[in-house]
Amino acid sequence: MPLIVQKFGGGSLADLGRIRRVARRIASTRRKGNRVVAVVSAMGRTTDELTRLAHELSPAPRRRELDMLLTAGERQTMALLSIALTELGCEAVSFTGSQVGIITDRLHSDARIEEIRGDRLRDALCRNRVPIVAGFQGMSADREITTLGRGGSDVTAIALAAVLKAAACELNKDVEGVFTENPHEFPQARFVPEISFGELSELAGSGSEVIHPRACALAEKYRVPLVIRSAFSRKRGSIVKPTKQLEKAFVRALTHSHEIVRINLLDVPRRGRCLHQVITRLAEARIPVLLFSHGSLHGGRFDLTYYLPGRFRDPAAEILGAVAREVGTKGVELADDLASVSVVGPGIGSDPEIMSGTLDTLRQVGCHLAAFSASETRLTAFLDRKDLKTAGAALLGRFRLTGRK
């Protein structure tokens, strides 16, 4: 029998009614002759509420204790869904990440999976049960509970699909699949029935919340057949396919990030090895750098500018401030009122018409660019947050990404 891994996010499990609906979806998949492993997130906004409670007690709670607290959300969901499935006559059994042998490194709140043993999963499947696995969590080699960071349940689902050699992995979301922009913010965005791993990876890395970037990379690396679909409808969803090299460049979709922070190191001495120190320390803290630029040399000194996701504002500022003091820079400037909008598609980074079209469109609607970056499949404009909605709508229109084809 084919094996399907089905992941359900917190929105699709927000209350008992939705949990029953998810149970019926899983039971229906089983009746079609499939084995199923389900991966679940915490119910609704449970993770946010638990985080809020921790921060009411301490402005900087220890990451270990946060992991112990936050993993309780998924444990609640997995047990309730198992109960609901059993009531439908479909025998189920719930497991935490550690119980199925998800072994991670030791970095609390942003751990990486190193190994999945999966013996208890295979045993449950052999007994014709549906394993319900808590997403987002694992255990280090020294038996510490860890979490996989934001979007970690996607990572759990795809990693399990890879290890179990599943016929498909379904990510069930609150939208019907991939769109040319976030349909909650841009209702005119168009559904994308098929997309390549490369394009999806660029969308995920540039702010799209439809899939976690690490999950997308795992799926491509291990060739996991991937479908992104709605948890609330029977529609087919978006199918993710291997990246193909095409002659013709075109724009597949847009994405954006509401919160971008820019940090400038001013008057850096040339001899200070500042660039190397900053990049190394940010990497050690797993803080992604979206763009950095090196100012022109003046009097043996120069400026360094870094663009980072806004959620890393405080730890990044602390790291850059420490480096600034060590190497003797003039100071640090921080701007956190920025956003980004990205145009994604095959070959667009080397297509002059698409690049000029992007820049012309933003200029015509009065968007001032703080910075601009390009890769083979992505163009990203960094701009004032107040201009984001205008920029997104204008680019959707320019590249005909609205409505039905």
N, C-alpha and C positions, 0 to 999 in steps of 0.2 A: 504493500500500500504506500502511495506517495506520502511524504511528510511535509506539512505546511507549518511554518512558524508564523503566528499571528501576534503582532504587537498592538496594544491598545493604550492610548494616552489618557491622561487624567481627565480631560474633558469628556471622553466617552464613558468614563466610569464615575462620574461626579455624584451620583446618587444611586439608590437601590434600583430604581426603574431602569436606569441606563446599564447597571450591572446585569440585570435580567436580560436586557436586549443583547448585550455582548455575549452572554451565555447562550442565547438562542442562535446567534451568528456562529459561534464555535460548534454548537451541536449540529447546525445545518452543514457546516464544512465536513464534519465527521460522517454525516449521512450520505454524502457524495462519495464516500469511499476513501477518505483521507485520514491519516493520523495527524494530530494537532499538538503542537506545543504553544502555549500562550504566554506572552510576556506582558506584564502590566506595570503601569505607573501608579503613583499615589492618586487617590480620589480628588478630583477637582483641584482646588487651590491648597490642598493639605500641606504640601512642601513649603509653600510661601508662608502659611500660617505658623508652621513649626519654626521656620527661620525667624519670623517676627518675634515669637515668644523667646527664642534664645537671645536675640538682640535686645529684648527688653531687660533681660537679666544682666547682660554684659555687652559692651560695645564691640568687643573682639573675642567672642567665644572660641575656645580651642577647636581646631578642625576635627580632632579625634571625637570630641563630644558631639559636634555637629553631625558627624557621620552616624554615630550611634542613634542620635535623635531622628534624623531625616529618614533613615532606612525603615523606621517604624511605619511610615506612610504606605510603602509598598507592601509590607507584611499584612497590614489591614486589608488592602485591596485583594491580595492573592487569596486570602482565606475566604472572604465574602464571595468572590467569583467561584471558588471551588465548591462552596455550599450551594450556590445557585445552579451550577452545572449538574451537581449530583441530584438536585431536586428534579431536573429534567430527565433523569434516568441515564445520565452520561457520567460515569465514574471519573472523578478528578482528584488530584492530590496537589497541594501547594508546597512550594519550596522557596527558601531564601536563596540568594546568590551563593552564599557560602555552602549551603546544603547540596547544591548541584556541582560544587567544585570549581567555581569561578575564582581563580587565583590571580591577584593583582600585585602591582608593586606597592610600595609603602606610602605613597603620597596621598594623604587624606584630602578629600573633597575634589580631587582631579586625578584619580588613579587610572592606570592603564592595565588592561588585561594581559597577563603573561601566559596563562594556561587555562583550559577548561577541561576538567576530568569527565564530568557528565555521566558517571556510572549510574547514579540514581535516576537520572532522566531516562536512560536507555532501559533500565529495569521497569520503570513505570510504563513506558511505551510497550514493552513486551507483555505487560499485564493488561494491555488494552485500556489503560487509563490516560487521561489528559493531564499532563503536567502543567501547572500554573506557576510560572517563575516570576519572582520579584525582580523587576528591572533596576538598573541604576546602581547596583551594589555588588560587592564581592568580598573577598577576604585575602589579606596578605599572607605570605609564607609564615609569618610569626603569629598568625591567627587574630590579627586586628581587623575589625570591620572597616571597609572602605567604600567610598562612593565614586562614581565615574565622571562626575561633573554634569554640567547642564546638558540635557538631551541624552543622558547616559542610558536610558531605556532602549533607544534606537540601537546603541552600540551593543547592548546585551542581546537584543533580538538577532541582529545580523551575525554576531559572533557565534551564537548558538546554531543558527542556520548553517554557518560554514562548518562547524565541528560535526554537526549531525548530518551533513550533506543533504539538506532539505531540498525538495523540489522547488520551493519558492519561499520567500519571506514577504509577508504583507505588513506594511506599516499603516495602521488604521488611524486617521487623523480627523480633525474637525473641518477639513475641506475635502473636496472630491479628488484631489491629487495635486499635481504641480500646475501652477498658473503663470501667466506672463508677468504678474506681480501679485502681491498679497491681496486676495479678493476682499478681505475684511476692510482694507484701507483704500483699495482701488477697485470698486465694484465693476468697472469697465474692463478689467483684466480678462484675458481669454484662457480657457483650459488648454493644457498641453498634453496630448494623449501619449506621446513618446518623447523621451529625452535621453541623452547619453550620460554615462557616469561622469565624464569630464565636465559637461555643462552643469550637471547637478552639483558636482563638487564645487564649482566656482560660485554657484548660487548660494550654497550652504556656507562657504567661507566668506561671503560678502554680506551676510546678514539675514538670509532667508531662514525661516524657522521650520521649513517643511521636513528637514532631515538634519541630523548632526553631521558636521564635516568628517569626523572620525568614522562614523557609521558608513558614510558613503565610500570613504577610502577602503574600509574593510570589505564592503560588498564588491567593489571592483577588483581588489586584490585576490579575493577567493572565489570570484565569479559566482556570487550568490544571485540567483534570479530574483529581482526586486520589483515589487508593486507598491505604489503609494496611492491609497484610496480613502474614501470616507467611511468612518465608523457608523454613519447614520443612514447610508443608502446602499443599494445593491449595485451601483454603477461600477464599471470596470476599473476605473482609476487610471493613473499614469504608469506606464511600463518603462522601466529604466533598462537601457540596452548598452552593450559595449560601445566604447568610443570608436568612431570611424573617421578616417581622414577624408575630407571632402574637398573638392576643388573650389566650390563656391562658398564664400563667407556669407553668413546671414545672422540676424539677431533672433535668438530663441526666446529670451525672456529678460526681465529686469529684476533686480532686488535692491534692497536698501537697508541701511542701519540708522536708527534714530540717534544713537549715542556714540559719537566719536570724540576722543580726546587727543589734543595735540600738545606735546611737551617739547619745549625748546631748551637746549643747553647753550648758553651764550658765552662767546669768547673762550672757546676751548683751546688750551695750549696744544700745539701740534705734537709735542713729545709725550703727551699724557696717555696714549693708547686708550682714549676714552671710548671710541666707537666699539672696539673689541670688548671692553669691560661691560658696556651697557648691553650689547647683544648677548653676551655670555650670561649675564645675570638675569636678563629677561627670559632667556631660554630655560635657565635652571628653575625659574618660577613658573614656567609654562605660560608666559604672557606673550601672545602673538603680536608681532609687529606688522601692521598693514602696509606701511610705507615709511621709509626714512630718507632724508635728504641731507646732503653735506654742503654747507655754505661755502662760498669762495674764501680763499685764504687772504687774510689781511693782517700784516704785521706779525706773521708767525702764528696767528690764531684764526679760528673759524667757528661757525655755529653748527649745531646738529639739531635736526627736527625729526620727531617720531610721531606717527599717527597710530593710535591703538584703539581697540574696542573700549567703549566707555565704562564697562563693568570692571575694567582693570585699572581705573583711574588712580585709586589710592595706593595699591601696591606698586604700580609703575612709578608714581611720583616719589614714593619712598626710595625706590632703587635708584632712580636718576638723581634724586637729591643727594644721596650718599656718594654716588660717583662724582657729582659736581664738587662736593667738598673735598674729596680725595685728590682730584686732579687740578683743583684750583681754577674753576670756571668763574665767570663774572656773576652767574646766577641762573635760575630756572624760571621759565615762563610757561604757564599752563592755560589752555583754552578748552573748555568743555561744552561749548555751545555749537558744536559741529555735528554734521551728519554725512552720510555717503549714499550715492546712488550708483549702481553698477549695471552695465549693459553686458549681457552674456550671450555667446554664440560661437560656433566653430569659425576659426580663422579671422575673427574680427580685429584682433590686435594688429594685424598687418594689412588691413584693408583701409585704404585712405578715405574712401567714400563714407564708410561707417564711422570712422574716427572723426572726420570733419563734420558729418551730420550730427554726431553727438555734441560736439563743441558748439556748432552753430545754433542748435536748438536751445542749449542752455543759455547762450548769449542772448538769443532773441527774447527769452522770457525774463531776462534780467538777473540771472543767477551768477553771482560772483564765485569763482572757483578759488578755494584755498590751496588746492593741489590736485594733481591728476596722475593716475598710474595706469599701466597697460600690461597685459600678458597676452598670449596667443588667443585666449578665449574669453578675455574679460577687459572691459574699460571701466575704471572707477573714478568718479568725480567726488572730491571732498568739498563740502559747501556749508553755508550757514544752515542751521537746523530749520529756521523759519522758511527757507526756500525749498525744502524737501518735497512737499506735496506738489508744488508747482513744477518742479523738475521732473518728478515721476510721471505726472500726467502728460507733460509735453513730450517726453521721450516715448511713452506708450503710443501717442498719436503719430509721432514722426516715423516710427518703425512699424506701424500698423499692427499693433499687438492687442487691439481691443475687440470686443464682440466676437461674433462667429466668423470663421473663415468663409 
